[in-house]
């Protein structure tokens, strides 16, 4: 098996990671991943895990990565990444973290919206999921306009739980206008989106976002696209990447971006 890229993964530096950074790197080498990014969670705002130690996570990655990059040089190119969640909940801290760390790659994600827990924890019984999705997309638009990330992570993330885990169908047809605004803001700021393949191995059964949004991003002029498994353990690393790349081609993409020092470089697919 040869998987060219996996630019969204987590190790035990993330609060929900299951495998060590060393084991994740070894697995990347086994799979033939040429460009590999560890993008551990830095979640801002009222993060639900009270034991989360932001400073330890940030410092741990900064201290751990150089030795691993050196050790696995020639086998895989390990990129210094981060998944920055809810940056617009604390823009000052987000800007400080970005200024103090020499990241190769920054994913801008939204796992929970103001006044709510992570979508993973919500009880959707009796909840107006259409209103919830409206609030989610409004925060994505705010994040896109802030624009200090490199790619916007797993657009349509709430569907992992609303539809995948709870079986509640969500009609996104009424959100076309705001999704376009999000994509236009991403493009205007010279940023990209990702194909997140985690949904393919989960109950949801589809990518985040699906091909319709990826194609729309392309039609609006978007060219920066990455692919990531969102693996939190060695068993999931690389899963779905082949399917994600096939979807990218079907949407008109001939290249996938990797990032070094926050600058996109394009690889033929």
C-alpha positions in Angstrom: 0.0 0.0 0.0 1.2 3.5 -0.8 -0.6 6.5 0.5 1.0 9.7 -0.7 -0.4 12.1 1.9 -2.1 12.3 5.2 -2.3 15.8 6.5 -4.7 15.5 9.4 -3.8 13.1 12.2 -3.6 13.1 16.0 -1.4 11.4 18.6 -1.6 11.2 22.4 -0.7 14.9 22.5 -4.4 15.4 21.7 -6.8 14.9 24.5 -8.5 12.1 22.5 -5.4 10.6 20.8 -4.8 6.9 21.3 -1.4 6.3 19.8 2.0 7.9 20.5 3.6 10.3 18.0 6.4 7.7 17.5 3.9 4.9 16.7 2.0 7.2 14.3 5.2 8.0 12.5 6.1 4.3 12.3 2.7 3.5 10.8 3.1 6.4 8.3 6.4 4.8 7.1 4.8 1.4 6.9 2.0 2.8 4.7 4.5 4.6 2.4 3.0 8.1 3.4 5.4 10.5 1.7 4.0 13.7 3.3 2.7 13.2 6.8 1.4 15.8 9.3 0.6 15.5 13.0 -2.0 18.1 13.7 -2.8 17.8 17.4 -5.8 19.6 18.9 -5.5 23.1 20.3 -9.1 24.0 21.2 -9.8 27.5 22.3 -12.9 28.9 24.0 -14.9 27.1 26.6 -13.4 23.7 25.9 -15.4 20.9 27.6 -12.4 18.8 28.8 -11.4 20.6 32.0 -8.2 18.5 32.2 -7.0 19.8 28.8 -3.6 21.5 29.2 -3.1 23.8 26.3 0.4 24.8 27.2 1.5 21.1 27.6 0.1 20.2 24.3 1.7 23.2 22.5 5.1 22.7 24.1 4.9 18.9 23.8 4.6 19.1 20.0 7.3 21.8 19.7 9.7 19.7 21.7 8.9 16.3 20.2 8.6 16.9 16.5 12.2 17.9 15.6 13.7 14.6 16.8 11.0 12.6 14.9 11.5 14.7 11.8 15.2 13.8 11.9 14.7 10.2 12.7 12.2 9.5 9.9 13.8 11.8 7.3 14.1 9.8 4.1 11.2 7.6 5.0 8.4 10.2 5.4 8.4 14.0 5.5 6.9 14.9 8.9 5.2 18.3 8.8 4.7 20.3 12.0 1.0 20.9 12.1 -1.8 21.9 14.4 -5.6 21.7 14.4 -6.6 25.1 15.8 -10.2 24.8 17.0 -12.6 27.7 17.7 -9.9 30.3 16.9 -12.5 33.1 16.7 -13.6 32.4 20.3 -10.2 33.9 21.4 -8.5 35.6 18.5 -5.9 37.2 20.7 -4.7 33.8 22.0 -5.0 32.2 18.6 -2.7 35.0 17.1 -0.3 34.5 20.0 0.0 30.8 19.4 0.5 31.2 15.7 3.2 33.9 16.3 5.1 31.8 18.8 5.2 28.5 16.9 6.8 27.8 13.6 4.1 25.6 12.1 4.2 24.1 8.7 0.5 23.7 8.5 -2.6 25.0 10.4 -6.1 23.5 10.1 -8.8 25.9 11.2 -11.7 23.9 12.7 -14.9 24.4 14.6 -15.9 21.6 17.0 -18.4 23.5 19.1 -20.2 26.8 18.8 -20.6 29.5 21.4 -22.9 28.5 24.2 -22.9 24.8 23.3 -20.7 21.8 24.0 -18.8 19.9 21.3 -21.3 18.4 18.8 -20.1 15.0 20.1 -21.6 15.7 23.5 -24.9 17.3 22.5 -28.3 15.7 23.2 -30.2 16.3 20.0 -33.6 15.2 21.4 -36.0 17.9 20.7 -33.3 20.2 19.3 -33.7 22.3 16.2 -30.8 21.0 14.2 -31.5 23.4 11.4 -31.0 26.3 13.7 -27.9 24.6 15.2 -26.4 24.2 11.7 -27.2 27.9 10.9 -25.2 28.9 14.0 -22.4 26.6 13.0 -22.1 27.9 9.5 -22.2 31.5 10.8 -19.1 30.6 13.0 -17.4 29.0 10.0 -18.0 32.2 8.0 -16.5 34.2 10.9 -13.5 31.9 10.9 -13.1 32.1 7.1 -13.1 35.9 7.3 -10.5 35.8 10.2 -8.4 33.7 7.8 -5.3 33.0 9.8 -5.4 29.2 9.1 -4.2 27.3 6.0 -7.2 25.1 5.3 -10.6 25.0 6.9 -11.1 21.6 8.5 -13.9 19.1 8.1 -16.7 21.5 6.8 -20.0 19.8 7.8 -18.4 18.3 10.9 -21.7 18.3 12.9 -23.2 15.8 10.6 -20.8 13.2 12.0 -23.0 13.2 15.1 -26.3 14.6 14.1 -26.8 12.2 11.1 -24.1 9.6 11.6 -24.6 8.8 15.3 -28.2 10.0 15.9 -29.8 9.3 12.5 -31.2 12.7 12.1 -31.3 13.8 8.4 -30.2 17.4 7.8 -31.2 19.2 4.6 -28.3 21.5 3.6 -30.1 22.8 0.5 -31.2 25.9 2.5 -27.6 26.7 3.4 -26.2 27.2 -0.1 -25.9 30.9 0.2 -23.9 30.9 3.5 -21.7 28.0 2.3 -20.9 30.0 -0.8 -20.0 33.0 1.5 -17.7 30.7 3.5 -16.0 29.3 0.4 -15.6 32.8 -1.2 -14.0 34.1 2.0 -11.6 31.2 2.2 -10.7 31.8 -1.5 -10.4 35.6 -1.0 -7.9 35.0 1.9 -5.8 32.6 -0.2 -6.7 29.6 2.0 -8.0 26.1 1.3 -10.3 23.4 2.4 -9.7 19.8 3.2 -11.2 16.5 2.2 -11.5 14.8 5.6 -12.0 11.1 5.1 -13.0 10.2 8.7 -16.7 9.9 7.9 -16.0 7.1 5.4 -15.1 4.8 8.2 -17.7 6.0 10.6 -21.5 5.6 10.7 -21.9 8.8 8.5 -20.3 7.0 5.6 -19.3 10.1 3.6 -16.5 12.7 3.5 -16.5 16.0 5.3 -17.5 17.9 3.3 -19.0 15.8 0.5 -18.2 16.2 -3.1 -20.9 18.8 -3.8 -19.1 21.3 -1.6 -15.7 20.4 -2.8 -16.9 20.8 -6.4 -18.5 24.2 -5.5 -15.2 25.4 -4.0 -13.5 24.5 -7.3 -16.2 26.2 -9.3 -15.8 29.4 -7.3 -12.1 29.4 -8.0 -10.7 27.5 -5.1 -7.5 25.6 -5.8 -5.9 24.7 -2.4 -7.2 21.3 -1.3 -5.6 18.9 1.2 -6.6 15.4 2.3 -6.5 13.9 5.8 -7.8 10.8 7.6 -8.3 12.6 10.9 -6.8 9.4 12.5 -6.5 9.4 16.3 -4.8 5.9 16.3 -2.4 3.9 14.1 -5.2 1.7 12.8 -7.0 4.6 11.1 -4.0 6.4 9.7 -4.4 6.7 5.9 -7.9 5.3 5.8 -10.0 6.7 3.1 -7.2 8.8 1.4 -7.5 6.8 -1.8 -11.2 7.4 -2.0 -10.7 11.1 -1.1 -8.2 11.6 -3.9 -10.6 9.9 -6.3 -13.3 12.3 -5.2 -10.9 15.2 -5.7 -10.2 14.1 -9.3 -14.0 13.8 -10.0 -14.4 17.4 -8.7 -11.8 18.6 -11.2 -8.7 18.7 -9.0 -5.4 17.5 -10.5 -3.3 18.5 -7.5 -3.3 18.2 -3.7 -1.5 20.8 -1.6 1.0 20.1 1.1 2.4 22.9 3.3 5.9 23.8 4.4 6.2 26.8 6.6 2.6 27.8 5.9 3.3 27.9 2.1 1.3 25.5 -0.2 3.1 23.3 -2.6 1.2 21.3 -5.1 1.5 17.6 -5.8 0.0 15.9 -8.9 -2.6 13.3 -8.1 
